[in-house]
């Protein structure tokens, strides 16, 4: 955890922009009881078309390319995989026709615009304030990202959604935020929620149970999470 958190100020310094946490670390921040560890740092880069991307800035300051949208960033505690998920003004103005691509743009833009400050602590480090995606946008982002993941990452995304939706603290917040989201985003998120939590529920459960932390999830848990999303996303 120390190594992961130590990458946040490094990324901010090297890019000149605030880090907005999404992904596994954001899930850990929002759940009342964190359910799994994470080793990557995911940040959303909401920028104008004319600005250089955070990934480009990281690479220009010595980070090593790692994956299609990531880099290995050196910290005092070792290298950290940093994945940058970017959204530009042009993409928001001209939304894709494909519902999955459109959900990617809108969900990440939503995460960037509504992220709130959270104080992170890790052994050996002073408390650090960082902007973290709200739980509703995290659910929306993960509904979209499942489509393009390998089976292991697919399982963790599905498990994260179940935990977020059923959490006694952030579950109601997630549902309220999804219900208040942009109409087009709700329509696209609902399409994906029904796919993963209704039409393909048995397959989704197998993916979740393949994750070590997902062994206690039952089909009823998955369907309840789906029903709660359905109710929140419908008009």
C-alpha positions in Angstrom: 0.0 0.0 0.0 2.9 2.4 0.8 4.4 1.9 -2.6 1.0 2.5 -4.3 0.2 5.6 -2.4 3.7 7.0 -2.8 3.1 7.1 -6.6 0.3 9.7 -6.3 2.5 12.8 -5.6 5.0 11.6 -8.1 2.4 11.4 -10.9 1.0 14.8 -9.8 4.5 16.4 -9.9 5.5 14.9 -13.2 2.3 15.8 -15.0 1.5 19.1 -13.2 -2.1 17.9 -12.8 -4.1 16.5 -9.9 -4.5 12.7 -9.7 -8.2 11.5 -9.8 -8.3 7.9 -8.5 -10.5 5.4 -10.2 -10.1 1.6 -10.3 -9.2 -0.7 -7.4 -7.8 1.9 -5.0 -10.9 4.1 -5.5 -13.0 1.0 -4.6 -11.0 0.5 -1.5 -11.5 4.1 -0.5 -15.3 4.0 -0.9 -16.2 0.6 0.6 -16.9 0.5 4.3 -14.8 -2.7 4.4 -12.2 -3.1 1.7 -12.5 -6.5 0.2 -9.4 -7.0 -2.0 -5.9 -5.6 -2.5 -4.8 -3.8 -5.6 -1.3 -3.2 -7.1 -2.0 -0.7 -9.9 -2.8 3.0 -9.7 -5.6 4.1 -12.1 -6.3 7.7 -12.8 -8.7 9.5 -15.1 -7.2 12.3 -17.3 -10.0 14.8 -18.2 -8.3 17.2 -20.6 -8.8 19.6 -23.5 -7.9 18.4 -27.0 -5.0 20.8 -27.1 -3.4 19.5 -23.8 -0.8 16.8 -23.7 -2.1 13.6 -22.1 -0.9 12.6 -18.6 0.5 9.4 -20.1 2.6 11.4 -22.6 3.8 13.7 -19.8 4.8 10.7 -17.6 6.7 9.1 -20.4 8.5 12.4 -21.2 9.8 12.5 -17.6 11.3 9.0 -17.5 8.5 6.6 -16.9 8.5 3.3 -18.9 5.7 2.4 -21.2 3.7 -0.5 -19.8 0.6 -1.6 -21.6 -1.6 0.4 -24.1 -2.5 3.1 -21.6 0.0 2.7 -18.8 3.5 3.4 -17.6 5.8 2.1 -14.8 6.5 5.1 -12.6 9.5 5.1 -10.3 8.9 6.0 -6.6 11.1 5.9 -3.5 9.5 2.5 -2.7 9.8 0.9 -6.2 8.0 1.0 -9.5 4.2 1.3 -9.7 2.0 0.5 -12.7 0.0 3.7 -13.5 -2.8 3.4 -16.0 -4.2 6.6 -17.4 -7.8 6.6 -18.7 -8.3 9.7 -20.7 -11.3 11.7 -21.9 -11.1 14.8 -24.1 -13.4 17.7 -24.7 -13.8 16.5 -28.3 -14.9 13.0 -27.2 -17.5 14.5 -24.9 -18.8 16.9 -27.6 -19.0 14.2 -30.2 -20.1 11.1 -28.3 -19.5 7.7 -30.0 -22.5 5.9 -31.5 -21.5 2.6 -29.9 -23.1 2.4 -26.4 -20.0 0.8 -24.8 -17.6 3.4 -26.2 -20.1 6.1 -25.2 -20.4 4.8 -21.7 -16.6 4.9 -21.4 -16.5 8.6 -22.3 -19.4 9.7 -20.1 -18.6 7.5 -17.1 -15.0 8.7 -16.9 -16.0 12.3 -17.5 -18.5 12.0 -14.7 -15.9 10.5 -12.4 -13.5 13.3 -13.1 -16.1 16.1 -12.6 -17.5 14.7 -9.3 -14.5 13.2 -7.6 -14.1 14.3 -4.0 -11.2 14.6 -1.6 -10.2 11.7 0.6 -7.3 11.5 3.0 -5.1 8.4 2.5 -2.7 7.0 5.0 0.0 4.4 4.5 2.9 3.2 6.7 5.9 5.5 6.4 4.0 8.3 4.6 2.3 11.4 5.8 -1.4 11.6 5.3 -2.2 12.5 1.7 -5.3 14.2 0.3 -6.3 13.0 -3.1 -9.4 13.2 -5.3 -11.3 9.9 -5.5 -14.1 8.9 -7.8 -17.5 8.7 -6.2 -19.1 5.2 -6.0 -21.8 5.8 -8.6 -19.3 6.7 -11.3 -17.1 3.8 -10.3 -20.0 1.4 -10.9 -20.7 3.0 -14.3 -17.0 2.8 -15.3 -16.7 -0.8 -14.3 -19.9 -1.8 -16.2 -18.2 -0.6 -19.3 -14.7 -1.9 -18.7 -15.9 -5.5 -18.3 -16.4 -5.7 -22.0 -12.7 -5.3 -22.8 -11.1 -7.3 -20.0 -9.5 -10.7 -19.6 -11.3 -13.2 -17.5 -9.4 -12.4 -14.3 -9.9 -8.6 -14.5 -13.5 -9.2 -15.6 -14.1 -11.1 -12.4 -12.6 -8.3 -10.2 -14.7 -5.7 -12.0 -17.9 -7.7 -11.4 -17.0 -8.3 -7.8 -16.3 -4.7 -7.2 -19.7 -3.8 -8.6 -21.4 -6.3 -6.3 -19.6 -5.0 -3.2 -20.2 -1.4 -4.1 -23.9 -1.9 -4.7 -24.5 -4.0 -1.6 -22.2 -2.1 0.8 -24.3 -0.7 3.8 -22.6 2.7 3.5 -21.7 3.4 -0.1 -24.5 1.2 -1.6 -27.3 3.8 -1.1 -24.9 6.5 -2.3 -24.1 4.6 -5.4 -27.8 4.1 -6.2 -28.7 7.7 -5.6 -25.8 8.9 -7.8 -26.7 6.5 -10.6 -30.4 7.6 -10.5 -29.3 11.3 -10.8 -26.9 10.7 -13.7 -27.2 11.9 -17.2 -30.1 10.3 -19.1 -27.9 8.8 -21.9 -25.4 7.5 -19.4 -28.2 5.8 -17.5 -29.6 4.2 -20.6 -26.1 2.8 -21.6 -25.3 1.7 -18.1 -28.6 -0.1 -17.8 -27.9 -1.9 -21.1 -24.6 -3.2 -19.6 -26.0 -4.0 -16.2 -28.7 -6.2 -17.7 -26.2 -7.9 -19.8 -23.8 -8.9 -17.0 -26.3 -9.3 -14.1 -29.3 -10.8 -15.8 -28.7 -12.2 -19.3 -25.2 -13.5 -18.4 -25.6 -13.8 -14.6 -24.4 -17.5 -14.4 -21.3 -16.6 -16.4 -20.7 -13.5 -14.3 -20.9 -15.6 -11.1 -18.3 -18.0 -12.4 -15.9 -15.1 -13.2 -16.5 -13.7 -9.7 -15.8 -17.0 -8.0 -12.6 -17.4 -9.9 -11.3 -14.4 -7.9 -10.0 -15.5 -4.4 -12.0 -12.8 -2.7 -15.2 -13.7 -4.5 -15.8 -17.2 -3.2 -18.5 -16.2 -0.9 -20.7 -14.5 -3.5 -23.9 -16.3 -4.4 -26.2 -16.0 -7.4 -28.7 -14.2 -5.2 -26.1 -11.5 -4.3 -25.4 -10.9 -8.0 -29.0 -10.7 -9.0 -29.8 -8.4 -6.1 -27.0 -6.1 -7.2 -28.5 -6.2 -10.7 -32.0 -5.4 -9.5 -30.7 -2.5 -7.5 -28.9 -1.1 -10.5 -31.9 -1.7 -12.7 -34.1 0.3 -10.3 -31.6 3.1 -10.0 -31.0 3.5 -13.7 -34.6 3.3 -14.9 -36.7 6.5 -15.2 
